[in-house]
Amino acid sequence: MKRASKPKPVPPKKKSSTAARSVAKPSKATAKKSAPAIKQKPKQKPTPGVLAFGEFEALRKQLDLSLDDLSARLGLSPRAIAERKAAGRLTTDESGKVVFYARLLGHAVHLFGGLDEARRWLKTPQRGLHGAVPLDYARTDLGAREVENLLTMLDQEQGG
């Protein structure tokens, strides 16, 4: 009867010096001397219906308003603005207001033919709003809809 032969052990392959360096972990002494890791803010996943704070700033510049003016019109306190700026995003409600103001501006630009003309109309008292300034009147949802309705009516009168 034949004896089963044992398989011969295979010697381990030598690692190249480059591979050994890339796999090797630094010792504790080396790790302490290396530069500290830079902590980065984790990327925030986009939340539906929430705008980045930069959108607020962009609207402010397009309307040519101060930070305080636009904040007051949107019903935001200076503290809330500082918090939103630090967080980098607005709340859902605030985002909705910014979008509505941007829509009003866009509608006015379309109707009056330019950004300067649109700004002027939005900042000037209007008879169709009982002498109120459209940007002030739009502070509430109902007021914003009335401003939008007035723009639509003016657009229709012009044949737009």
MOVEN-V273852 format. One record per pair of residues at least 24 apart in sequence whose C-alpha atoms are under 10 Angstrom apart, sorted by sequence separation. I is the first residue (numbers start at 1). J is the second residue. If there is no record, write none. Layout:
I J
I J
//
This chain:
73 97
74 98
126 150
56 81
122 147
128 153
128 154
74 101
53 81
56 84
57 85
70 98
73 101
56 85
104 134
105 135
53 84
54 85
70 101
104 135
52 84
53 85
52 85
53 86
56 89
53 87
54 88
55 89
56 90
101 135
104 138
52 87
53 88
54 89
55 90
52 88
53 89
54 90
51 88
52 89
53 90
101 138
51 89
52 90
53 91
56 94
60 98
63 101
100 138
101 139
50 89
51 90
52 91
56 95
59 98
63 102
112 151
50 90
51 91
55 95
58 98
59 99
62 102
104 144
108 148
111 151
49 90
50 91
51 92
56 97
57 98
60 101
97 138
100 141
104 145
107 148
110 151
111 152
47 89
49 91
50 92
53 95
56 98
59 101
60 102
63 105
97 139
112 154
44 87
46 89
49 92
50 93
51 94
52 95
55 98
56 99
59 102
62 105
97 140
101 144
104 147
105 148
108 151
111 154
112 155
44 88
47 91
48 92
49 93
50 94
51 95
55 99
58 102
97 141
100 144
104 148
107 151
108 152
111 155
44 89
47 92
49 94
50 95
51 96
100 145
103 148
107 152
110 155
111 156
49 95
50 96
56 102
59 105
108 154
49 96
51 98
55 102
97 144
101 148
104 151
108 155
111 158
51 99
100 148
107 155
111 160
49 99
110 160
63 115
64 116
62 115
63 116
62 116
65 119
63 118
64 119
63 119
62 119
63 120
65 123
63 122
63 123
74 135
73 135
74 136
73 136
72 136
73 137
74 138
75 139
70 135
73 138
74 139
75 140
70 136
73 139
74 140
69 136
72 139
73 140
63 135
//
